Amino acid sequence: MDTIYTIGKIHSVTHADIQEIQNQITFPLPEDYTEFISKYGFGNINELLMIQQPDPDFVKVNFGDYMDFWDLQEQEIPSVLNSLTIASTIDGDVITVINNTDKPIVILPRHSEEPVRFRTFKQVIEYYNNTYKFNNDLYFDCYYNSESHYISFVKDGELKKKLFDDVHQIFLNTVSFDKIFNAETQPKYIIQKIGGWVYFDSIGKSAVRVKYQTQFKEEAQKIINICLA
């Protein structure tokens, strides 16, 4: 987890905040999970794994009547119902912590009946890294002070692909960036001076998304204006 590239100003979770989370449950949090949020705070990894404020009621409220979605052993069901949900994925997986000293982290997949169990939070990250073939090219995008702007290239019901290409070239000619992910498909240009990135939908050529942190809004607006040209 030390190799994860970070985007923007990190807002770590304090020891007092972690204690408040711990007080919501009667079993211990995985040690490397608390280390992770102590270092990075809440955010997402590669816009896939969303690490959010833990919720002790999420599974119970959303799946209490539907636990037969997954092939859980009967004795497991109470533990999962009373678990602490710590993350989810863009595809609908739920990552939750249960009262189990051997494998306390359980993934309840959106598209499978088979739960996946892990001993550590690091193993969860490795699982998604391998499943989605990120090849360890991971980044952590902090939620702290996060704002976004969406620019559509559908004008009057027509997709303006040439305009998209022109704006993309203008951006490349005028804006410096620190790093790029998915350069050959859907490029995401990391710009640390705005605490975020600019994403070009180069396949559909339909939109540009700009994510930034509030404290850098003035600088971000300059880039948004370029993309609105």
C-alpha positions as YAML, in Angstrom:
chain: A
units: angstrom
residues:
- id: 1
  name: MET
  ca: [0.00, 0.00, 0.00]
- id: 2
  name: ASP
  ca: [3.02, 2.27, 0.29]
- id: 3
  name: THR
  ca: [3.19, 2.38, -3.52]
- id: 4
  name: ILE
  ca: [-0.18, 4.07, -4.01]
- id: 5
  name: TYR
  ca: [0.12, 7.43, -5.73]
- id: 6
  name: THR
  ca: [-1.90, 10.11, -3.92]
- id: 7
  name: ILE
  ca: [-3.90, 12.89, -5.55]
- id: 8
  name: GLY
  ca: [-4.59, 16.14, -3.74]
- id: 9
  name: LYS
  ca: [-4.21, 17.19, -0.11]
- id: 10
  name: ILE
  ca: [-4.71, 14.19, 2.17]
- id: 11
  name: HIS
  ca: [-6.98, 14.53, 5.21]
- id: 12
  name: SER
  ca: [-6.08, 11.61, 7.46]
- id: 13
  name: VAL
  ca: [-8.44, 10.12, 10.04]
- id: 14
  name: THR
  ca: [-7.34, 10.96, 13.58]
- id: 15
  name: HIS
  ca: [-6.81, 8.51, 16.42]
- id: 16
  name: ALA
  ca: [-9.89, 9.97, 18.15]
- id: 17
  name: ASP
  ca: [-12.00, 9.45, 15.02]
- id: 18
  name: ILE
  ca: [-10.80, 5.85, 14.74]
- id: 19
  name: GLN
  ca: [-11.75, 5.29, 18.37]
- id: 20
  name: GLU
  ca: [-15.25, 6.58, 17.61]
- id: 21
  name: ILE
  ca: [-15.49, 4.09, 14.74]
- id: 22
  name: GLN
  ca: [-14.25, 1.29, 17.00]
- id: 23
  name: ASN
  ca: [-16.87, 2.20, 19.61]
- id: 24
  name: GLN
  ca: [-19.64, 1.41, 17.11]
- id: 25
  name: ILE
  ca: [-18.76, -2.30, 17.13]
- id: 26
  name: THR
  ca: [-17.87, -5.01, 19.65]
- id: 27
  name: PHE
  ca: [-15.01, -6.55, 17.66]
- id: 28
  name: PRO
  ca: [-11.63, -5.14, 16.59]
- id: 29
  name: LEU
  ca: [-11.01, -3.29, 13.37]
- id: 30
  name: PRO
  ca: [-8.36, -4.81, 11.10]
- id: 31
  name: GLU
  ca: [-5.07, -3.22, 12.06]
- id: 32
  name: ASP
  ca: [-3.91, -2.43, 8.54]
- id: 33
  name: TYR
  ca: [-7.28, -0.84, 7.73]
- id: 34
  name: THR
  ca: [-6.87, 1.64, 10.59]
- id: 35
  name: GLU
  ca: [-3.29, 2.25, 9.44]
- id: 36
  name: PHE
  ca: [-4.57, 2.97, 5.95]
- id: 37
  name: ILE
  ca: [-7.19, 5.55, 6.94]
- id: 38
  name: SER
  ca: [-4.74, 7.07, 9.44]
- id: 39
  name: LYS
  ca: [-2.39, 7.70, 6.53]
- id: 40
  name: TYR
  ca: [-4.75, 8.46, 3.64]
- id: 41
  name: GLY
  ca: [-8.18, 9.27, 5.06]
- id: 42
  name: PHE
  ca: [-11.29, 8.56, 3.00]
- id: 43
  name: GLY
  ca: [-11.29, 8.48, -0.78]
- id: 44
  name: ASN
  ca: [-11.20, 6.07, -3.68]
- id: 45
  name: ILE
  ca: [-8.61, 3.87, -5.35]
- id: 46
  name: ASN
  ca: [-8.65, 4.16, -9.14]
- id: 47
  name: GLU
  ca: [-12.27, 5.35, -9.06]
- id: 48
  name: LEU
  ca: [-13.21, 1.76, -8.27]
- id: 49
  name: LEU
  ca: [-12.78, 1.03, -4.56]
- id: 50
  name: MET
  ca: [-14.54, 3.70, -2.52]
- id: 51
  name: ILE
  ca: [-13.31, 3.90, 1.07]
- id: 52
  name: GLN
  ca: [-15.91, 5.88, 2.94]
- id: 53
  name: GLN
  ca: [-17.06, 6.67, 6.46]
- id: 54
  name: PRO
  ca: [-17.76, 3.27, 8.07]
- id: 55
  name: ASP
  ca: [-21.42, 2.37, 8.54]
- id: 56
  name: PRO
  ca: [-22.55, -0.25, 11.11]
- id: 57
  name: ASP
  ca: [-26.09, -0.37, 9.69]
- id: 58
  name: PHE
  ca: [-25.49, -0.53, 5.94]
- id: 59
  name: VAL
  ca: [-25.86, -4.29, 5.44]
- id: 60
  name: LYS
  ca: [-28.74, -4.58, 7.90]
- id: 61
  name: VAL
  ca: [-30.72, -1.72, 6.36]
- id: 62
  name: ASN
  ca: [-30.07, -2.53, 2.71]
- id: 63
  name: PHE
  ca: [-29.88, -6.33, 2.71]
- id: 64
  name: GLY
  ca: [-31.55, -7.46, 5.94]
- id: 65
  name: ASP
  ca: [-34.34, -9.21, 4.01]
- id: 66
  name: TYR
  ca: [-32.11, -10.38, 1.18]
- id: 67
  name: MET
  ca: [-29.22, -12.25, 2.74]
- id: 68
  name: ASP
  ca: [-29.96, -15.17, 0.43]
- id: 69
  name: PHE
  ca: [-28.28, -13.11, -2.31]
- id: 70
  name: TRP
  ca: [-25.02, -14.73, -1.13]
- id: 71
  name: ASP
  ca: [-24.00, -18.26, -0.28]
- id: 72
  name: LEU
  ca: [-23.37, -17.61, 3.40]
- id: 73
  name: GLN
  ca: [-23.27, -20.28, 6.07]
- id: 74
  name: GLU
  ca: [-26.20, -19.97, 8.43]
- id: 75
  name: GLN
  ca: [-23.99, -19.17, 11.40]
- id: 76
  name: GLU
  ca: [-22.31, -16.37, 9.41]
- id: 77
  name: ILE
  ca: [-25.47, -14.41, 8.69]
- id: 78
  name: PRO
  ca: [-25.79, -12.66, 12.11]
- id: 79
  name: SER
  ca: [-22.13, -11.57, 11.89]
- id: 80
  name: VAL
  ca: [-22.59, -10.14, 8.42]
- id: 81
  name: LEU
  ca: [-25.85, -8.41, 9.38]
- id: 82
  name: ASN
  ca: [-24.08, -6.74, 12.32]
- id: 83
  name: SER
  ca: [-20.90, -5.95, 10.42]
- id: 84
  name: LEU
  ca: [-19.23, -2.59, 9.80]
- id: 85
  name: THR
  ca: [-19.25, -1.60, 6.14]
- id: 86
  name: ILE
  ca: [-16.00, 0.18, 5.31]
- id: 87
  name: ALA
  ca: [-16.01, 0.41, 1.52]
- id: 88
  name: SER
  ca: [-17.86, -0.35, -1.69]
- id: 89
  name: THR
  ca: [-17.07, -0.49, -5.38]
- id: 90
  name: ILE
  ca: [-18.42, 1.31, -8.40]
- id: 91
  name: ASP
  ca: [-19.80, -2.06, -9.51]
- id: 92
  name: GLY
  ca: [-21.81, -2.52, -6.32]
- id: 93
  name: ASP
  ca: [-19.61, -4.79, -4.20]
- id: 94
  name: VAL
  ca: [-19.88, -4.22, -0.44]
- id: 95
  name: ILE
  ca: [-16.77, -4.55, 1.72]
- id: 96
  name: THR
  ca: [-17.58, -5.14, 5.36]
- id: 97
  name: VAL
  ca: [-15.83, -6.13, 8.60]
- id: 98
  name: ILE
  ca: [-17.26, -8.96, 10.70]
- id: 99
  name: ASN
  ca: [-16.52, -10.49, 14.09]
- id: 100
  name: ASN
  ca: [-14.00, -13.08, 12.90]
- id: 101
  name: THR
  ca: [-10.39, -13.20, 14.03]
- id: 102
  name: ASP
  ca: [-9.22, -15.32, 11.09]
- id: 103
  name: LYS
  ca: [-10.73, -13.50, 8.10]
- id: 104
  name: PRO
  ca: [-12.53, -10.39, 9.35]
- id: 105
  name: ILE
  ca: [-13.09, -8.70, 5.97]
- id: 106
  name: VAL
  ca: [-15.82, -9.98, 3.68]
- id: 107
  name: ILE
  ca: [-16.64, -8.82, 0.16]
- id: 108
  name: LEU
  ca: [-20.32, -9.23, -0.74]
- id: 109
  name: PRO
  ca: [-20.11, -9.14, -4.54]
- id: 110
  name: ARG
  ca: [-22.76, -7.49, -6.68]
- id: 111
  name: HIS
  ca: [-22.47, -10.04, -9.48]
- id: 112
  name: SER
  ca: [-21.70, -13.27, -7.64]
- id: 113
  name: GLU
  ca: [-23.28, -15.42, -4.94]
- id: 114
  name: GLU
  ca: [-19.89, -16.29, -3.48]
- id: 115
  name: PRO
  ca: [-18.57, -13.98, -0.72]
- id: 116
  name: VAL
  ca: [-14.82, -13.37, -0.74]
- id: 117
  name: ARG
  ca: [-13.01, -13.35, 2.60]
- id: 118
  name: PHE
  ca: [-9.71, -11.76, 3.57]
- id: 119
  name: ARG
  ca: [-7.46, -11.45, 6.59]
- id: 120
  name: THR
  ca: [-6.20, -7.91, 5.79]
- id: 121
  name: PHE
  ca: [-7.28, -4.74, 4.03]
- id: 122
  name: LYS
  ca: [-4.13, -4.93, 1.91]
- id: 123
  name: GLN
  ca: [-5.41, -8.20, 0.49]
- id: 124
  name: VAL
  ca: [-8.64, -6.47, -0.52]
- id: 125
  name: ILE
  ca: [-6.68, -3.87, -2.50]
- id: 126
  name: GLU
  ca: [-4.56, -6.61, -4.09]
- id: 127
  name: TYR
  ca: [-7.73, -8.52, -5.02]
- id: 128
  name: TYR
  ca: [-9.15, -5.57, -6.97]
- id: 129
  name: ASN
  ca: [-5.76, -4.72, -8.41]
- id: 130
  name: ASN
  ca: [-5.59, -8.22, -9.89]
- id: 131
  name: THR
  ca: [-9.28, -8.48, -10.83]
- id: 132
  name: TYR
  ca: [-9.27, -5.22, -12.80]
- id: 133
  name: LYS
  ca: [-5.70, -5.65, -14.07]
- id: 134
  name: PHE
  ca: [-4.42, -2.32, -12.75]
- id: 135
  name: ASN
  ca: [-0.89, -3.81, -12.80]
- id: 136
  name: ASN
  ca: [-0.10, -2.07, -9.50]
- id: 137
  name: ASP
  ca: [-0.60, 1.31, -11.20]
- id: 138
  name: LEU
  ca: [-2.76, 2.46, -8.31]
- id: 139
  name: TYR
  ca: [-3.76, 5.91, -7.13]
- id: 140
  name: PHE
  ca: [-5.66, 7.20, -4.12]
- id: 141
  name: ASP
  ca: [-7.99, 10.13, -4.77]
- id: 142
  name: CYS
  ca: [-8.86, 11.96, -1.55]
- id: 143
  name: TYR
  ca: [-12.48, 12.99, -0.87]
- id: 144
  name: TYR
  ca: [-11.38, 15.94, 1.29]
- id: 145
  name: ASN
  ca: [-12.85, 19.23, -0.01]
- id: 146
  name: SER
  ca: [-13.73, 17.48, -3.27]
- id: 147
  name: GLU
  ca: [-15.65, 19.25, -6.03]
- id: 148
  name: SER
  ca: [-16.22, 18.36, -9.67]
- id: 149
  name: HIS
  ca: [-17.32, 19.88, -12.93]
- id: 150
  name: TYR
  ca: [-18.84, 18.03, -15.89]
- id: 151
  name: ILE
  ca: [-18.52, 19.37, -19.44]
- id: 152
  name: SER
  ca: [-20.71, 17.77, -22.11]
- id: 153
  name: PHE
  ca: [-19.85, 17.74, -25.80]
- id: 154
  name: VAL
  ca: [-23.38, 16.94, -26.82]
- id: 155
  name: LYS
  ca: [-24.72, 20.21, -28.19]
- id: 156
  name: ASP
  ca: [-28.31, 20.55, -29.42]
- id: 157
  name: GLY
  ca: [-28.64, 16.80, -29.46]
- id: 158
  name: GLU
  ca: [-25.49, 16.29, -31.56]
- id: 159
  name: LEU
  ca: [-22.19, 14.80, -30.45]
- id: 160
  name: LYS
  ca: [-19.40, 17.27, -31.26]
- id: 161
  name: LYS
  ca: [-16.43, 14.95, -31.70]
- id: 162
  name: LYS
  ca: [-14.27, 17.47, -33.55]
- id: 163
  name: LEU
  ca: [-14.85, 20.06, -30.84]
- id: 164
  name: PHE
  ca: [-13.83, 17.44, -28.27]
- id: 165
  name: ASP
  ca: [-10.61, 16.71, -30.16]
- id: 166
  name: ASP
  ca: [-9.86, 20.42, -30.51]
- id: 167
  name: VAL
  ca: [-10.38, 21.05, -26.80]
- id: 168
  name: HIS
  ca: [-8.22, 18.06, -25.92]
- id: 169
  name: GLN
  ca: [-5.39, 19.41, -28.05]
- id: 170
  name: ILE
  ca: [-5.72, 22.90, -26.60]
- id: 171
  name: PHE
  ca: [-5.57, 21.37, -23.13]
- id: 172
  name: LEU
  ca: [-2.40, 19.45, -23.99]
- id: 173
  name: ASN
  ca: [-0.81, 22.57, -25.46]
- id: 174
  name: THR
  ca: [-1.56, 24.84, -22.51]
- id: 175
  name: VAL
  ca: [-1.90, 22.82, -19.29]
- id: 176
  name: SER
  ca: [0.95, 21.05, -17.50]
- id: 177
  name: PHE
  ca: [0.16, 17.89, -15.56]
- id: 178
  name: ASP
  ca: [2.03, 15.75, -13.06]
- id: 179
  name: LYS
  ca: [1.02, 12.27, -14.16]
- id: 180
  name: ILE
  ca: [-1.32, 10.48, -16.54]
- id: 181
  name: PHE
  ca: [-3.35, 7.32, -16.10]
- id: 182
  name: ASN
  ca: [-5.02, 5.31, -18.90]
- id: 183
  name: ALA
  ca: [-3.18, 7.33, -21.53]
- id: 184
  name: GLU
  ca: [-4.21, 5.11, -24.44]
- id: 185
  name: THR
  ca: [-7.92, 4.86, -23.63]
- id: 186
  name: GLN
  ca: [-9.57, 7.30, -21.23]
- id: 187
  name: PRO
  ca: [-6.76, 9.65, -20.18]
- id: 188
  name: LYS
  ca: [-6.87, 11.09, -16.70]
- id: 189
  name: TYR
  ca: [-4.38, 13.94, -16.26]
- id: 190
  name: ILE
  ca: [-3.35, 14.42, -12.63]
- id: 191
  name: ILE
  ca: [-2.81, 18.07, -11.71]
- id: 192
  name: GLN
  ca: [-1.65, 18.44, -8.14]
- id: 193
  name: LYS
  ca: [-1.97, 22.22, -8.11]
- id: 194
  name: ILE
  ca: [-5.75, 21.79, -8.26]
- id: 195
  name: GLY
  ca: [-5.72, 18.75, -5.99]
- id: 196
  name: GLY
  ca: [-7.33, 16.67, -8.70]
- id: 197
  name: TRP
  ca: [-7.46, 15.72, -12.35]
- id: 198
  name: VAL
  ca: [-8.97, 16.26, -15.78]
- id: 199
  name: TYR
  ca: [-10.53, 13.23, -17.46]
- id: 200
  name: PHE
  ca: [-11.18, 13.03, -21.20]
- id: 201
  name: ASP
  ca: [-13.68, 10.50, -22.51]
- id: 202
  name: SER
  ca: [-11.57, 9.77, -25.57]
- id: 203
  name: ILE
  ca: [-13.61, 6.73, -26.57]
- id: 204
  name: GLY
  ca: [-17.06, 8.28, -26.62]
- id: 205
  name: LYS
  ca: [-15.73, 11.85, -27.03]
- id: 206
  name: SER
  ca: [-18.80, 13.01, -25.18]
- id: 207
  name: ALA
  ca: [-17.48, 14.64, -22.01]
- id: 208
  name: VAL
  ca: [-14.67, 16.03, -19.89]
- id: 209
  name: ARG
  ca: [-14.70, 15.78, -16.10]
- id: 210
  name: VAL
  ca: [-12.68, 18.01, -13.82]
- id: 211
  name: LYS
  ca: [-12.17, 17.08, -10.17]
- id: 212
  name: TYR
  ca: [-10.49, 19.50, -7.78]
- id: 213
  name: GLN
  ca: [-10.30, 20.50, -4.13]
- id: 214
  name: THR
  ca: [-12.13, 23.59, -2.93]
- id: 215
  name: GLN
  ca: [-8.99, 25.39, -1.76]
- id: 216
  name: PHE
  ca: [-7.69, 25.27, -5.37]
- id: 217
  name: LYS
  ca: [-10.92, 26.33, -7.05]
- id: 218
  name: GLU
  ca: [-9.51, 29.50, -8.64]
- id: 219
  name: GLU
  ca: [-6.76, 27.54, -10.38]
- id: 220
  name: ALA
  ca: [-9.21, 24.80, -11.34]
- id: 221
  name: GLN
  ca: [-11.57, 27.33, -12.91]
- id: 222
  name: LYS
  ca: [-8.82, 28.38, -15.33]
- id: 223
  name: ILE
  ca: [-8.59, 24.81, -16.59]
- id: 224
  name: ILE
  ca: [-12.38, 24.47, -16.75]
- id: 225
  name: ASN
  ca: [-12.51, 27.62, -18.89]
- id: 226
  name: ILE
  ca: [-9.99, 26.10, -21.31]
- id: 227
  name: CYS
  ca: [-12.16, 22.99, -21.62]
- id: 228
  name: LEU
  ca: [-15.23, 25.15, -22.25]
- id: 229
  name: ALA
  ca: [-13.57, 26.89, -25.21]
...
